[in-house]
Amino acid sequence: MDATALDEYTQLNSNLWRVFGLTPSKSQVLSLVRTQLDVLTDKLKQPHDEAARQRLCSLTADLFQLAGEIFFDGNHYTDATHCYSLAASAAKEAGAFDLWACALTRHAFVAVYEQQFPQAVPLLELAAALARRGDSTLSTRYWVAAVQAETFAGLGDQDACQRALDTAEQVLDLPGQVHNGGWLRFDGSRLAEERGTCYVALGRSDLAETALTKALSGPLTVRRRAGVLTDLALLGVQRRDPEQVVAFTAEAVEAARQTGSGVINRKLRGLQQYLLPLLRDRRIRRLNDDITALTRPASG
């Protein structure tokens, strides 16, 4: 297989990631990704020299991570983790340590999102070890640290969380282009919202509000903004401040309506379990009903 064809596949993968980033409804990209995965997996069944096979494995690992992200956004976590496992296997065969580490980190993040924090720990430990063997000019190891921080926060380990956050922040010291805009997108621009999420989980409302307010003032995608809004609403719950809860929850609910994002819906479900003490407020009751309607599994 010649280098020109492999370069074309590489460009197509990059384009698919770009479309994924720009499309509010992520599921619309899935058919394109599946078509290209079929092409790549068919090519892998054919004989190639070692260099071409490694590139094909890397391209396949790349797209399986994108497929996993699409499934994750749609709340199809079993499908997402299957894609991430396939991505990790392909990256391992390619000998691509950063790509492999990112696949494991995405796999771990599903466990983090489902608040199954102990399951994420060994995956992230392996991802961190692989990232140390990878390209030191890339942000991989710092992204792993950011997800580890959220894991430690979920486990209630504030000291380990803070150490991981401090490690993640070192990405800001890297010169040049530190990511590829596809399977690796961590550049430190999300540090404020990630700190906020961790501090909310740890019950540090003072630190959380500072970080989340900073995050909200920056350029955010609809999905990321909704995550910050939901965390700010949860802060309002912790403070028994109905005005804060209503303002931020209402905007997050509207974002969920606009995008149909399973990620936003999941964040709202996480918030909903804490709304009970405030349900005497009719505005919060209405928002609670809205969340129930948005996150109810489709019938049939």
N, C-alpha and C positions, 0 to 999 in steps of 0.2 A: 504494500500500500504506500503510495507516494506522499511526500510531505505536504503537497498542495491540498490534497483531499483532507488530511488531518487538520491543516490550518483552517479550512472551510468549516469543518465540524466545530473547531474551537470557537470560531467567530459566531456560529449559530448558537452554541451554548451561551455565549456572552449576551447575545441578543435576547434569548429566552429569559435570562435573569433580568435583563433590563425591562422587558415587557412585564414580567412578574412584579417588579418594583413599582411600575407605573399604573398597574391595573387595580382598581379598588376591589373588584371581585376576583380573587386569585384563582378560583376554580376554572375560570375561562381559559387559563393557560394550560390546563392539564392535558388536553388532547394533543396539543403541539409537542409537549414534553414526551408524552407516551410514544408518539410517532417517531421522534428522534431517538428515543431509547430503543425502540425496535430496530432501527437502522444500526445503532452501535452494537447491540447485542448480537445481531446477525453477523456483523463484521468480525466480532470476537470469535465466532465459530469457525472462521477461516484461518488458514496458516499465515503467520506474519513473522517478520524478524523481531528480535527482542525489543528494540527501540519502538517500533510501531505498535507492538502489543501493549507496551507500558503506556503509551500515549492514549490508546483506545481505552485501557482500563481507567486511566485518569479522567478521560472525558465521560465515561460511564458513571464513575463515582460522583463526578460533578453533577450530572443530571439526576441521579438518584437522590441527591441531597435536595435539589430543586423540587422534585416530585414529593419528597417528604415534607417540605415546607408548605406545599399546596395542600396536602392532606392534613397537616397540622392546623392550618388556617381554617379548614373545614370541620375541625373537631374529630377527625378520623385518626385517632392516635395510634391504633393498632397498625393501620396502613402506613402511617408516618414512620413508626419505629421499624417496620419491615424494610422500608426504603432506606432508612439510615443504616440498617445492618448490611444491606446489599452494597450501599455506598462504601462502608468501612471495608468490606471484603475486597471490593474492586480497588480501592485505594491501597490496601495492603499489598495486593498483587502488583500494583504499579510501583510500590516502594515510595509512595508519595506521603511523607510523614505529616505535613501540614494538612493535606486533604483528608487523610485518615483521622487526624485529631479533630478536625471540624465535624466529621461525620459522627464521631463518638460524642462530641459536645452537644450536637443537635439531639442525639438519642437521649443523652442525660437530661436535656432541657425539657423533654416530654415528662420525665419523672418529676422534675422540679415544678412544672406547671400543674401537675396533678397532686402536688404536695406529698409526693413519695420520696422525700429527700434522702433517706438512707440508700435507696436504689441508685441514686445519681452519683453517690460518692465514688465508688470504684471505677465507673466509666470516666469520670472527670480526672481521677488520678492517672489512669492510663492515657487519657488525652494529653494531660500535662507532660507526661514522660515522653510521648511521641513528639509533642511540640518542641521540646528541648532538643530533639534530634533534627528538627526541621530548619527552615530558613530563618535565621535570626533577624533578618530585615523585615519580616512579616509580623503582623499583629496577632498571630494565632495564639501564642502562649498567654497573651494579655486578655484575649477573649475568654479562653478557658478559665482564667482567674476571675473574670467578671461573673461567670456562671457559677463558679465555686463559691463566690461571695454570697450569691443569692441562696445557694444550698446551705451554707453555714448559717445564714440568717434564719432560714426555715427550721434549722435544727436548734436555734437559740444560742448559738456560739458566737457571741459578739466579737470577741478578740480575733478568732479565726476569720470572721467576716471582714473585719477592718483590715487585717493583713492582706486578704485577697483583694479587697478594693484598692488598697495602696499599690499592690502589684499591678493590677489592671490599669491604674492611672499612669504607669510608666510608659504606656503606649504613646503618650503625648511627647515623649522624648525621642521617639524614632524619627529619623529624617526620611524625606521622600515619600513615595507611594507605599503605604504599608498594607494594602489590601488589593483585591482584584475586582471588587464590585459584584462578585457572584457568590461563590461558596464561602468566601471570606470578605466580610464587609465591616468588621469592627475597626473603628478609627478613633475611638474615645469620645465621639460626639454624643454617645448615649450614657456617658458616665453619670451625669446628674440624675437622670431618671432611674438608672440602676442603683445608685446610692439611695435615692428616695424609696424605691421598692424594698431595699434591704432594711432601711431604718423603720419603715412602717411595720415590717414583719417583726422587728426587734422591739417595737413599742417606743422607739425614740422619736416622738412626734416633733420635737423641736428641730432636730437635725433633718427629719424627713421633709418638713414643710419648706425649709430653706432649699434643699436639693430639688424638690418637685416644682417649686415656683420658678427656680432657675431653668429647669427643663422646659416648662410650659412657655417660657418667653422665647425659646429658640424655634427654628424651623423643624416641624415634626410631620411625619405622615399621619393620616387619619387614624391608623391603627395604633401608632405609638402615642399620639395625643390622647386617645381614649384610655390607654393604659395609665397615663399620668393622671388624667381626670378621675379615674376610678380609685387610684391610690389616694388622691386628695379627698375624695368623698369618704374613704375609709378613715382618714384622719378626722374628718368631721364627726363620724360615728364615735370614734374614740373620745372625742371632746364633748359629745352630746350636743353638737352644734347643728341643728336642723337646717339652718340657712346654707351652711357649707355643703351639707349632704345633698340638699335639693339642687343647688346650682351645678355642682360638678356631676352628679349622677344624671341629671337631665341631659346634659351635653353628651355624656358618654352613651346614653341610650339612643340619642339621635344619631350618633356615629355608627352604632350597631345597626340601626335601621337602614342607613344609607349604604353600608358596605356588605351586610350579611356576614361579617367576619366572625368565624367561630372563636378566634382569639379574643376579640372584644366580648363576645357573649360569655366566654369562660371567666373573664375578669369580672364581669357583672354578676355572674352566679357566685363567685367568691365573695363579692361585696354583699350580696343579698342575705347571706346567712347572718350578717351582723346588723341587719336593719331592724330586727324584731323589737328591740327596746324603744324604737322611735316610731313604730307603726301607728301610734295614736294621732300622729300628724297626717292629715288626709293627703297632703302632697306626697309624702313619703310612701303612704299606702298605694297611691296611684302609680308611683314609680316602681314600687315593688311588683305590682300587677303587670306593668309594662315589661319588666325583666322576665317575669314568669312566661309571658306570652312570647317574648323574643327567643327565649332559650328552651322552649318546649320542643321535644323531639318531633320531627315531622311524622304525621300518621301515614300508615300504609308503607 
